Amino acid sequence: MYPKRFEDLIHAFQLLPGVGEKTAQRYAYTVLDWNAEERETFINAISHMKEDIHRCKICGNLSDGEICDICSDVNRNHHMICVVQSPKDIQSFESMQEYNGVYHVLNGTINIQKGILPDQLNIESLKNRIESENIEEIILATDPTVDGETTALYLEKMFKDHVKVTRLAYGIPMGSHLDYADSLTLLKAFENRK
């Protein structure tokens, strides 16, 4: 139906998560309508991404240098580490503008069924940070899923004798009604009450 190059562009957009055929077609038509400068900006952003974006050698966050802006910020509390699954989780915390510590990115969670074991995650460097830096607390901020909980429990057991280990509270979201909450959500809310 479309010329091959246009079909290739549609299929390329479908590689993105959550992008179906119709959305990919809209993206392709949008790109087709761009002027040369807009297309060149887009092409350069993608082609230079692997060369110019690195993982911070301290925490694993995305960075355009060896050390990310958060780890190099002397005004942050470097004695508190928030452990997250991926760099995109950091943005969620930063948008609250309340947390002033640093982060550590695991790059995933433990999942035995998929063959993802602790040695495949960025845990060894976290251990090194706790041993070599004056860390007072790690905050486990993994997703409240089976894999996230498994990873959090593993990390808690591993580090509880070396540093204060805390976990994000979870339960009933603001604005919701109790009669819509499932029993597990209610249980966690009850366990994490203040």
C-alpha positions, 0 to 999 in steps of 0.5 A: 500500500505504501512505498517500501521506505515509508513502510520501513519507517512505519515498522521502525516506529512500531518497535517502540513500546505501546506504538501500534500500526495506526500510531506508527502511521501517524508518526511516519506522516508527521516525519514526512511533513517535517522540513529538512532541519527538523528531520536532520535534528531527529536523525542526529538525536537517534544516531548519536544517542549510543555514542553520546549517552553513557551510564554514570560510572557511580550510579548507573543513571543516564549521563552525557559524561562519565558521572551524571549531574546528580552524582556530581552535585555537591549540594545533594545528600550523598549519604542516602541512596534511593535504589531504583529499577531504571533511569526513568524512575529517577525522573519520577522522584526528581519531579517531586522536588523533595528528595535530595539524596542520590540514586542507584540504578539496578537496570532491572529486577530479579526474575528467576523465570526469565533467567534474570539473577542478581549477578545480572543486575547492578548490585555489585557496584551498590555493594561497593558504594555502601562499603566504601562511601559513608552511606547511612540509608538506602531506600528501596524503590522497586515496583510493587510487583512480584519481581520488584518485591523479590529484588527488594527482599534480596537487597534488604537481606544483603544490606540490613546489617551494614546500613539502614534499609527502608522501603517506599510505603504503598497502599491506598492511592490518594482520592480513591475509595476503600471499597474499590481496593483489593485485599492485598492493597488494603493489607499493604496500606494497613501494614504501612500505616503511620 
